[in-house]
């Protein structure tokens, strides 16, 4: 049933502020927006001076209070802005604080024009995951460009260069880490309650695929996605890692926002194909990372070309050079071309990714070249071992 907007707003506004003792969220000026559309409840708070733990605490308090009033927690979305505007800012004031991002002029919108507030205007959460030196997101604007294959082979190449590596698969609706790495086991919890990631080929692994049956669909609303990602960040014992590679879902939605709000992302790699259809969404992905202040380490062009095994000629099936042009336009490094390779596809389907063949193998070499380019860019604090040819 539809919820009463004024009642929801009163409940949210009456919750205790995490910083100002004796004040409610409403009295402290934290409540930026409360919207109700049928069953769905969307809340935006301005909490520039909150710590990460305080953000979690106020979100839990809101969900619990609304649940007591009959609002299903799966219907509640809480957005907490942590930068730019401080407590008590209005929507117009917050938009001005982030430089009038949508106004199209350095001074913000002209008098009388409506200022637009970005979905998320604050910086990423300042804390890295405990024990992790660098978290690298592998993203794509569009599905079907081979992002997961790139993420897995990049992680293995970095590991084989001597780094300690983990992979966190948060492609919630299409988790593929289990298939690509040939893993069917379920993680277990230690005595401290932390979940231990699985390990295969020397790499630590965590994915929703390990907790669901093959072929079982995930039918979740956005808040559930955010909670799972928070659990993967806070409740998994990742140990000591040089790199945590995060396989993001396509697009610029809940999973991306939850990740940058819950942990510091050191940088992002955007995967695209040369086709204009994929590049349109890759550009959106780049702009999203700009807005949430995550450095884009570069763009990699997957399925860039095909080498015919009979004639040994190169065929540019999905056009040519689009990734390089997109990187040049965005002012970020171009991380190279990865071929459309049936051997790479078969290796992933078999749970033995191509990078396991080593840097001397023709099919694996492009992934080692990608890893080496990231190492050369200083992506993380790992000092690579001597690199075999």
Secondary structure, DSSP 8 states (H G I E B T S, - for coil): ----HHHHHHHHHTSB-SSSTT-BTTTTT-EEEEEEETTEEEEEEE-TT--HHHHHHHHHHHHHHHHHTT--GGGEEEEEE-SSS-TT--HHHHHHHTT-TTTSSTT-S-TTS-----S--S---S---TTEEEEEEEE-SSTTS-HHHHHHHHHHHHHHTT--EEEEE--GGG--HHHHHT-----EE-TTS-EE-EEETTEEEEEGGGGS-TT------HHHHHHHHHHHHHSEE--SEEEEEEE--SSSSHHHHHHHHHS---EEEEEE-SSHHHHHHHHHHHHHHHHTT--EEEEEE-S--EE-TTT--EE-TT-SSHHHHHHHHHT--EEEE----HHHHHHHHTT--GGGG-TTSHHHHHHHHHHHHHHHTT-SS--------
